[in-house]
Each structure stands twice: as structure tokens, then as C-alpha cells.
Amino acid sequence: MGTKSAFNWITLWASLLFVVILGFSRLSYGMFLPGIQREIGGSYGQLGILGTVNFIGYLAGTLCLSPLISRYPDRKPILNRWTCILLGLAMVGSAFSDHPAELGLWRFAIGWLSAFATVLVLSIAMDAVRPAERGVASGLIWLGGSAGILATGLLAPLTIDPSQLQGWRYAWAAMGFFGVIAAVGFEYVTRKRGTAGTASPAASNPREQAGEKVYRLLLSPKKLLFLIASYFFFGWGYIIYFTYLIPYLTSQGIPSLYAGLVWSGIGFAGLFNGWIGGKAIDRWPSGYTLGSGLILGTIGTLGVTTGHLFGTAAGAVLIGLVSFITPPLMTTALLRRHVPHHAYAACLSLATAFFAAGQIIGPIVGGVGVDRYGLRFGVASSAIFMAISAALAGAYGRQQRKQEARDFGG
């Protein structure tokens, strides 16, 4: 079947899956951290390591997926179906954890499955959208992560309040069941519209497949290296902020309702970011566009240094508005523009592996900073790595401009 506009049922269900893949399975951990610590115990540094375990699983999943989909490109729909269903069930299982080691095993499995789901859902959904609208479609899908954060923040009275000892368990179980429903819905619309069997003529060209090497595309300084490096440092920086922001607020005696509203503010602002960022990258497909959002996000992370709730909240909303969803969706869209169709899924998988590596390092570095210098310093340290990410995105934009000048001159 032919491609469709960015606004279609496949994109909608993909966005609902990203509520689970990003908002629930990955980022809800930082929101639930105070409740988990009260019931299971451990320092924030130790519990941050459990977050790292999740991203180790995420990295392992991306590294396994790339050769898998390269060898069996026609099996993506089947693989995606079971991955998304198992992700929802793993979240339900994690709600029954009684010890850190047990929770760590579930977090590893969830990371592995969410890595598969991220790449497969995006790849399948993007195949169904017209090329000129893929930035908007990517934005609509990624804003599902913002919706997940928004929903998680509204659960704060249930998950943060000391009187609700089991609240985080109930929330995670409900999120897992929602994930199973979203997986079934996505499977239904892709099968109904025939997207699962759609293949691009470009993918059937064996000479092109043999000539293009994924690693050369991603790791060449003249191609995509600066973009991938920016993605790596963004993963490092943003995960520190999202892991320790809520623990910082609760340590300041902020009521659980207000802390939840700050968290929800990120998600609410991110709903606009997904649409704005998608439109922007379609109109200005450049590393400069990506770098602009990252610079503003760096400023937002420094809101915690004010020591006031208003400054922290304003910074959080700024992050949600310009640099929470923007880097993943823009990286996704830029890769879609600059790699061959047949190599896109493999390239996205490897790019996601670099992103995951940054997220593995982030909680460890942030945990050390928290244990030595306090939660405020730990959260604010994310600005360092966000700034590096912005600089690398700018370097990629400059490289693009030089390449366009060479092509025009030639």
C-alpha cells in the first residue's frame, strides 16, 4: 500500500506505545524512586545503579537487534508484536519485586525489550508515512513519551506520599496492562492497513545494500559521527536530570503533589515540543535546529541551582518544551533523511546503542555526584553533558552546511 500522511491510526497507536516505551518503562523509575527507597531500601547512589541496569539491558537489546533485523528484515512485525506484549508483562512483573536484586533483573529485561520496541515501532510506523511528513510523524510518536511523563506525575500522591507504601507497585502494574493493550492496538492497525508487508523498492537493490556499510555511515566524521556523539551525550545528561529531580524535590520538603506537578509540567510542555520539533526538523533538517533546543535545555537544567521551587519548575518546563523529545525525534528524522531505506532500522538501532551507553554512564556519574555533593549538585551536573551535546549538534550542522556548499558547487 502507499504511504500516508503523518496523522493516521498507525502513528496514533505508535504514540500510545511510546507512552509505555519511554514514559512508563524508562522514566517512571525516577518518579517512583522515593517510594522504592522507602520500601526496598538503599541509598540514591545504589538505586541509581538499578537505573543503570535498565540501560545496560537497553544497550544489550540495541546491539542484538541490529544484526537480527539485518538478517530477517521481513520479520520485524512479528518481532515487534511479541516484544511490545512482553514489555507490558515485564512491567507488571516488576511491580511484585521485594528485593533490589529482583527489581534489577526486571529492570534489565524491561530495558532489553524497550530497546527492541523503540526501533521496531519507529521503523514500522515511518515506513507508512510520506517522506516529507516523517519529521511531524516522528514528533507525534515521541510525544507519547511526554504523555507518559504527564500521566506519571499525576500519580505523585499515590507514588511519593509516605502513607502510600505500595503505591508505586499499583502504578507500575497498571502501566504494564496499558502497554499490552497498546501493543494489541498497534498490531491491529498495521495488519489491517497492510503496513507490515510494505517494502520500499530501494530495499530490494542488492548492489546498494552491499555498498553501504552501517558503521561507516555512523562513525565517519564526514557523515554522521557528530550527530551520533551528540545523541550519546544527550543520553548521558538528560538521564541524570530525570533520575534525581524528584528525589531532590522531596529532599527539600516539597509536598508530593507539587513535586508531581513539576514532573507533569515536563510532560505537558513536551506535548507541544513533539509537534513543534517535528515541524521544525521537517522545515530545517539541520544539526543547528537540534543544537538550539539542546542549548535551551542546558539552561533549563540549571534551574535547580536557584534553590527555589519556581526556578526549578520553570527550568523543568523549559526542558519539556524544547529539549526532552526534540533530540530523539530529530535524530530519528535526520537519520531517516540521510541513510538508505534498507539501512535505516540497523542505523537507528546502533544510534540508539550510543544513546543507551550515555544513559548507562549518566546514573553512575550522577549517583557519585549526589553521594559526594548532594542532590542539587547531582541534578545540575546534567547541564555539563547537555552543553557538550549541543556543541556536537552544532558541529554536525556546520558539517552539513559545508557538504551542501560542496554539492552545490559541484
Phi, psi and omega in degrees: 000159181285169178283165187235175175288169181296333182264098179209172185294328179295315178297320180299311181291328174296320178296320177295324176294325179288339169305319182277312186300319183254303187293318185268306189288328186258305191269345178294339181301317179297324179291323184272357186304315179300318179293321178296318180297320180298323186268321184263332180092181180102155177280168178295327176297317179292318179289333174297329177295325176297325173295322177297321178302320177301319183279338170295317175298321179298316179295315179300320180296317181294322180291326178283326186290321185304306178292332182294311182283338175291325181277325182235066184296335181277356181262006182303315181298318180294314180299318180295319182304308184286327177300312183292321178295314180294328177299313178299317181292325178294325177294321175298316180298322181295336180293345181260011181292139178244348182223153180304320181297319178296315178297323179298320178296318177295319180296324176297312181297319179295320177298316179301309184292322181291331175295313177302312186295320181304308184289316185292316180297314179298316182297314181294316181293319181293330177297337184268358187248143176300140184308320184292344184245013184288333175295314178297316179299318178299319178298318179296322180289313182293334179293346171303325176298321177295319178298324178295319177294318178302313180294320180297318180297325179291344178272004185307315180301333179276328189257337182258323184304127181303336180285346181254075187295325183263006188301318182297329179293312180299319182295314181296321179296316179297320179296322179296317178297322176299322179297320179296318178298316179296322179296318179294318179297316179296318178299320182296312184288326179289321178290320181297321184269359177077012182295327184300331181261003184287136178222142180275143176303329180297332183287344184265006181270102186293328179296320180293320180297321182287328186282332184264130178247128184301315183294326178293321178297315188278326190255003177278128177300338180272357182239268191241008186301315182294324177295316181292321178296321176299318179297321178298311182288331173297315177302320179297314186283313187292328184287331174299313181298312185286336178283321190248000180297308182295315174304323178297313181297317180293327178292338178273004180079016179291130178303148184302325180297315180293319177299319178295324179292324175298315179298314179296329178299323176299313182295318181296315178296324180295336176298322177284324181300320181300317181285313181298314181297320179296316178297319183296316184287335174290322183277321180233077183286074188221154173296335177295323177297315177297314182298326180298314179295323180291325177297314178295324177295323176300317177298320181297320181296336180281358178301330181293338182290345178290336181075008181240149180299319182297315180297319178295316181295318179297318178295321179296317179295321178298317177299314179298325185284325189235344188214017174270303179274334187306307184300313178297315184291322180289322176297317177302312182293320180294320176298318181298330181280330193246007174236152178299153182306313185294337183263357188298310183299318179293319178295317179297322179297315180289323176298320178295329177296319177295319176301316180295322179298320176297322180288336175290315182290321186307304181299328179292310179297316178297320179297321177296316179297320179296313183294329183270319189238358177102165185294323181298314178298317181301314179295315183294335181297341178298335181297328181300313186280332173295321180294320176298318178300317179297318180297319180291324176297320176297321177296322177294319178299319178296320178297318177301315182297319179295320180295319178295323178294321178294317181295319180293319180292329180281000000 
